[in-house]
Amino acid sequence: MDCEMVGVGEGGRSSVLARVSLVNRNGQCVYDKFVKSREEVTDYRTFVSGVRPSDLENADNFEDVQQEIADLIKGRILVGHAIWNDMKVLFLDHPKKHIRDTAKYRPFRELCGGRSPALRILCQKKLGLQVQKGEHSSVTDAQATMRLYTMHKKQWEKTVAAPRLKKKSITNIKPLTING
């Protein structure tokens, strides 16, 4: 999943949802909608967001999009980059155990000295692709993020499962009693 935001309020400093895109595990776009802001947009951030006033003229209502996304992601693994930003503008949450965030995945962070890597850097280093040059596309970004995940899925899922396995094995151990 990936979202594009526009600015509202004084100087466009506050971010609101303008577009949301979901792709499946094969990178095929399964959802892509522009979203009508509930507040007056003061900065379209077109140079980054790719969103123009004309994109939002006949856009869907926020509440409808929010519900559709909630229904689509329920019970599924959600893949994204810095996904907390997308969830924040959608006013949604998702179980942590079902989130795969390329900005938080340790092997990707190690590429940037332990810091959260930019998606464009990850794509350059891991996929050999140039993304986010100029205007962004939430579909392209979601596809790139999904590709990063699927390339590393096997190892990634081992790291996600490992802590849960450790907890289970510790809680299933019976205390040692010595009869003496």
Summary of the structure (lengths in Angstrom):
residues: 180
radius of gyration: 19.6
end to end distance: 60.7
largest distance: 82.5
contacts: 504
relative contact order: 0.15
helix: 46%
strand: 20%
